[in-house]
Every structure is written in structure tokens, then in C-alpha cells.
């Protein structure tokens, strides 16, 4: 019955080069509208390109977007792990 409870991560908690999927946006309609203009919605995969002060530059598809620290703190994510386990590969 006891299951581990994971605390949500924000984009600022990931190292440069890692990828994640946006799972929640902690903001109102204006923030949602602004992010949609950048191509960022719930379920959007993003990659951390580099840090700029408290903000980040993220890759969304083929586009790079600079996001301020106030915005990246409001984007909750699930990290994408690109390494595959041996069980998931084809046997030969």
C-alpha cells in the first residue's frame, strides 16, 4: 500500500543536455498563451540547451526558446531517460 511519492521536478532541476516532457504548467491563461506561442504545451518534449542566469534556453523541436527564471520554475516536468535497459533491447 505504501508507494513512493515523488515530488514534481521543474526544468531548473535538470542538467544541460537532458530532456523532459512538460507535465504541468503552474500559471494562468496568460502564461499558457505565451508558452503556446513558443510551441510549449502539456506533453511537449523539451531539451535543456544551456543556462542563462536563472533562466534557460530550451530546444522545442527544431526551435530554441529562451525562458526566464520565473517561467521555468512554473514548468513541472518528467525527465526523459534516453539510455535503454538491456531488457528492452532485441536479443540476438
C-alpha positions in Angstrom: 0.0 0.0 0.0 2.9 2.3 0.6 4.1 3.7 -2.7 6.9 6.2 -3.1 5.7 9.8 -3.6 7.8 11.7 -6.0 8.0 15.5 -5.8 7.4 17.2 -9.1 10.6 18.5 -10.8 11.0 21.8 -12.5 13.1 22.4 -15.6 15.7 24.2 -13.4 16.5 20.9 -11.7 17.8 19.2 -14.8 21.3 19.4 -16.1 22.1 20.9 -19.5 21.7 18.4 -22.3 18.8 16.5 -20.6 15.3 16.1 -22.0 11.9 16.2 -20.3 8.2 16.3 -21.0 6.1 19.2 -19.7 3.5 17.6 -17.3 2.1 20.7 -15.6 2.1 24.5 -16.1 1.6 26.4 -12.8 0.2 29.6 -14.2 -2.8 31.3 -15.6 -4.2 31.8 -19.1 -1.7 34.4 -20.0 1.3 32.1 -19.2 -0.4 29.3 -21.1 -0.9 31.6 -24.1 2.7 32.8 -24.1 4.0 29.3 -23.9 1.7 28.1 -26.7 3.3 30.8 -28.9 6.7 29.2 -28.2 5.3 25.7 -29.1 5.3 24.6 -25.4 2.2 22.8 -24.1 1.4 19.9 -21.8 3.1 16.8 -23.2 5.7 18.8 -25.2 9.2 17.3 -25.1 12.0 19.8 -24.4 15.8 19.6 -24.1 17.9 21.9 -21.9 20.3 23.7 -24.4 22.0 25.9 -21.8 21.6 28.1 -18.8 21.3 31.9 -18.9 21.4 33.3 -15.3 18.3 32.0 -13.6 16.7 31.2 -17.0 17.2 28.5 -19.6 17.4 28.1 -23.3 15.4 25.0 -24.3 15.0 23.2 -27.6 11.5 22.5 -28.7 11.7 20.5 -31.9 14.0 22.5 -34.1 13.4 25.8 -32.3 15.3 27.3 -29.4 13.4 29.3 -26.8 14.9 31.5 -24.0 12.7 31.3 -20.9 13.2 33.4 -17.8 13.7 32.0 -14.3 10.1 32.9 -13.3 8.7 30.8 -16.1 10.9 27.8 -15.8 10.0 27.5 -12.1 6.4 27.1 -13.2 7.0 24.3 -15.7 6.8 20.9 -14.0 8.3 18.0 -15.9 9.0 14.3 -16.2 12.6 13.6 -17.2 13.2 11.5 -20.4 15.8 8.9 -19.9 17.4 8.1 -23.2 19.5 5.1 -22.1 17.8 1.8 -22.7 18.0 -1.1 -20.3 19.3 -4.4 -21.6 15.9 -6.0 -21.2 14.3 -3.6 -23.6 16.7 -4.3 -26.5 16.4 -7.1 -29.0 18.1 -10.3 -28.2 20.5 -11.7 -30.8 
